Amino acid sequence: MHANSSSASTLELGAKLGAIIQDSTAREHLVENSEEVLADLGARSDLTILADTADLVHLIIPAEVDAARVAANDESYFEELGKLALGTCMYDDIPE
């Protein structure tokens, strides 16, 4: 039961954050007042918010890396790491 309620609350938080991120005014408020907005959403307020822009993309370094898969040149693992690091920050046209 705990896993279901935890999952539901995670999905609810994700939906709320998704709505905020899609609204430019709400997104700006989240970036500038992250502790306040996160607290209002019921999320941990000690999270760091980094907002990508057309000129700046943040690279997220995973906390743990499977050294054996890296040593084995596991291409599918490299793709997985790339997706974790960049998320959906892909541009068809790279800003100049």
N, C-alpha and C positions, 0 to 999 in steps of 0.2 A: 504494500500500500504506500509506503514511504517513497519508493522509487517513482510511482505514478504521480503522486502529488508534487514531488520535486521536479519531475519532468514537465508537468503541466505549468508549474510556476516559472520554469526556465523558458518554456515556449511563450508564455504570456509576457515575460520581460523582453524576450527577443522581438515579439510583435510590437511592443511599445517603443523599443529602441529603433526598430525599422521605420515606424511612423515618424519618429523624431528626425531621423537621419534624412528622410525624404523631403522634409519641410526645411527650407533654407534658414528661416528665422529660428525655428526650434533647434536646428543643428548648431547654429552659431551660439545659441544660449547654452546648449549642452557643452560645447567646447569651452566657453568662457566661464561657466558656472557648474562644472561637472559634479562637484560634491553635492550641491543643492539639488540638481536634477536627478542624480542617482538616488539620493535619499528619498526624494518625492516618489520615485518609482519603486522603492523598497529594495533597491540593490545596494551592495557594498559601496560605500562612498570613498574608499581608499584606492579605487582603481585609477589608473592613468588613462586619460583619453587623448589619443593622438589622431588628428583629423588629416586625411590625405587631401591634397589639392591638385590642381592640374600641374603645378610646378614642384610638388613635393609628395613623394610616396614613402611611407615608412616600411622598413624591412623588419619583420618580427623574427627574432632568433629563437628557435624552439629551446625549451629548457633541457630537453634530453635528446640525444641523437644516437641512433643504433650504429655504433662504430663498426660492427661486423658487416652490416649491410653496405656501409660506405666503403669499407675495404674491399668488398666483393663487387664494387662498381654496379650495384643494383639500381638500374635505371628507373624502375618503377618507384623505388624509395626516394630517389632524387626528385622525381616528379611530385611525389607526396610532400616532401620537404618544401619544394617550391610553392606549392599550393598553400601550405601552412604559413610560409613566410610572407607571401604576397596577398593571400586571400583573394579578393576579387578586384584587386588594384591592377587591372590590365587595361591598357589604352590601345586603341587601333591606331590613333595618330598621336605620336609622342610629342608633348609640348616642346617648343623651342626655347 
